[in-house]
């Protein structure tokens, strides 16, 4: 199967963002709906992706080799706990400030305030919520349900190498 330049770029996005959801790819690709993402995946990238047991989109090994992009998650030991993740800058910033695994979990607003104070940036609360959920899908943040969902690291901060994708 020969891929167009656009399909190759989108496959690289999928490799980098995995595990991911339609909404994350929709935003990255500038599509109108999750249905468009699904349709594109089925029509153009059918042989290069699959959905895991949690319905998250993942690239095949062949896809990663084809586009020569570092995967979004590296699990060297097969333990389910990543040793390295590649994430957009906001996710890296959120990872740097969210409560540690032995600390009390915190709300999205608390993480937002810490990101603003630490990095001098002004993301929206929804962007921080999305970053926390993406980090949760990667297995490095966990959700603790209280009155509102709260978050903390699922791993020791220094046990995961975090690099920023652009």
C-alpha positions as CSV (number, residue, x, y, z in Angstrom):
1,X,0.0,0.0,0.0
2,X,1.5,3.3,-1.1
3,X,0.7,6.3,1.1
4,X,0.2,9.8,0.0
5,X,2.3,12.5,1.7
6,X,-0.7,13.6,3.7
7,X,-1.4,10.0,4.8
8,X,2.3,9.5,5.8
9,X,2.2,12.7,7.9
10,X,-1.1,11.7,9.5
11,X,0.4,8.2,10.2
12,X,3.3,9.9,11.9
13,X,0.9,11.9,14.1
14,X,-0.8,8.6,15.0
15,X,2.5,7.0,16.0
16,X,3.5,10.0,18.0
17,X,0.2,10.5,19.8
18,X,-0.6,6.9,20.5
19,X,-2.5,5.7,22.5
20,X,-5.0,8.3,21.3
21,X,-8.7,9.0,20.5
22,X,-10.6,10.3,17.6
23,X,-11.0,13.7,19.2
24,X,-7.2,14.1,19.6
25,X,-6.6,13.2,16.0
26,X,-9.5,15.4,14.9
27,X,-7.9,18.4,16.6
28,X,-4.4,17.6,15.2
29,X,-5.7,17.1,11.7
30,X,-8.2,19.9,11.6
31,X,-11.2,17.7,10.8
32,X,-14.8,18.5,11.6
33,X,-15.8,15.4,13.5
34,X,-14.6,12.1,15.0
35,X,-16.5,10.4,12.2
36,X,-14.3,12.0,9.7
37,X,-11.3,10.7,11.6
38,X,-12.7,7.2,11.7
39,X,-13.5,7.4,8.0
40,X,-9.9,8.6,7.2
41,X,-8.4,5.9,9.3
42,X,-10.4,3.2,7.6
43,X,-10.0,4.5,4.1
44,X,-6.3,5.6,4.2
45,X,-4.6,3.9,7.2
46,X,-6.5,0.7,7.7
47,X,-3.4,-1.5,7.6
48,X,-1.4,0.7,10.0
49,X,-3.6,1.1,13.1
50,X,-5.8,-0.9,15.5
51,X,-7.9,-0.2,18.6
52,X,-6.8,-1.7,21.9
53,X,-9.0,-3.2,24.6
54,X,-9.9,0.3,25.7
55,X,-10.8,1.4,22.2
56,X,-7.8,3.7,22.0
57,X,-6.1,4.0,18.6
58,X,-2.6,2.6,18.3
59,X,-0.2,2.3,15.4
60,X,1.1,-1.1,14.3
61,X,4.8,-1.8,14.5
62,X,5.0,-1.6,10.7
63,X,3.5,2.0,10.9
64,X,6.2,3.1,13.3
65,X,8.9,1.7,11.1
66,X,7.4,3.2,8.0
67,X,7.3,6.8,9.2
68,X,10.5,6.6,11.4
69,X,8.9,8.6,14.2
70,X,9.5,7.9,17.9
71,X,6.3,6.4,19.4
72,X,4.4,8.4,21.9
73,X,5.0,5.8,24.6
74,X,8.0,3.5,25.2
75,X,7.4,0.5,27.5
76,X,10.8,-1.2,27.5
77,X,9.9,-3.9,30.0
78,X,6.3,-4.6,28.9
79,X,5.1,-3.7,32.3
80,X,2.4,-1.3,31.2
81,X,4.4,1.6,32.8
82,X,6.2,3.6,30.2
83,X,9.9,4.4,30.5
84,X,9.6,7.3,28.0
85,X,6.8,9.4,26.5
86,X,6.8,12.0,23.7
87,X,4.2,14.6,24.3
88,X,3.2,18.2,23.2
89,X,4.7,21.0,25.3
90,X,1.6,21.5,27.4
91,X,1.5,17.8,28.4
92,X,5.1,18.0,29.4
93,X,4.4,21.1,31.5
94,X,1.4,19.4,33.2
95,X,3.5,16.3,33.9
96,X,6.1,18.5,35.5
97,X,3.7,20.1,38.0
98,X,0.9,17.6,38.7
99,X,0.9,16.1,42.2
100,X,3.2,13.1,42.7
101,X,2.1,9.6,43.3
102,X,2.4,9.9,47.1
103,X,0.7,13.3,47.2
104,X,-3.0,14.2,47.4
105,X,-4.6,14.3,43.9
106,X,-5.6,17.8,42.6
107,X,-8.2,19.3,40.4
108,X,-7.8,20.6,36.9
109,X,-7.9,24.2,38.2
110,X,-5.1,23.5,40.7
111,X,-2.9,22.0,37.9
112,X,-3.8,24.9,35.6
113,X,-2.7,27.4,38.3
114,X,0.6,25.6,38.8
115,X,1.3,25.5,35.0
116,X,0.6,29.2,34.8
117,X,2.9,30.0,37.8
118,X,5.7,27.6,36.8
119,X,5.9,28.3,33.0
120,X,4.3,31.7,32.5
121,X,1.8,30.4,30.0
122,X,-2.0,30.8,30.0
123,X,-3.7,27.7,28.7
124,X,-7.5,27.3,29.1
125,X,-8.8,24.9,31.8
126,X,-10.1,22.6,29.0
127,X,-6.7,22.3,27.5
128,X,-5.2,21.3,30.8
129,X,-8.0,18.8,31.3
130,X,-7.3,17.4,27.9
131,X,-3.5,17.2,28.6
132,X,-4.3,15.3,31.9
133,X,-6.5,12.8,30.1
134,X,-3.9,12.3,27.4
135,X,-1.3,11.6,30.1
136,X,-3.8,9.2,31.8
137,X,-4.1,7.3,28.5
138,X,-0.3,7.0,28.4
139,X,-0.4,5.5,31.9
140,X,1.6,8.2,33.7
141,X,-1.3,10.0,35.4
142,X,-4.2,8.5,37.3
143,X,-7.7,9.9,38.1
144,X,-9.0,9.9,41.6
145,X,-12.7,10.5,41.7
146,X,-13.9,12.8,44.5
147,X,-16.5,15.5,44.2
148,X,-14.8,16.3,40.9
149,X,-12.2,14.2,39.1
150,X,-8.7,14.9,40.5
151,X,-5.3,13.8,39.2
152,X,-1.9,12.8,40.3
153,X,1.0,10.9,38.8
154,X,0.7,7.2,38.6
155,X,4.5,6.9,38.4
156,X,7.5,8.5,40.0
157,X,8.3,11.7,38.0
158,X,12.0,10.7,37.5
159,X,11.1,7.2,36.3
160,X,9.8,8.5,33.0
161,X,11.8,10.3,30.4
162,X,9.6,13.1,28.9
163,X,10.4,14.7,25.6
164,X,8.5,17.4,23.7
165,X,7.1,16.7,20.3
166,X,6.4,19.6,18.0
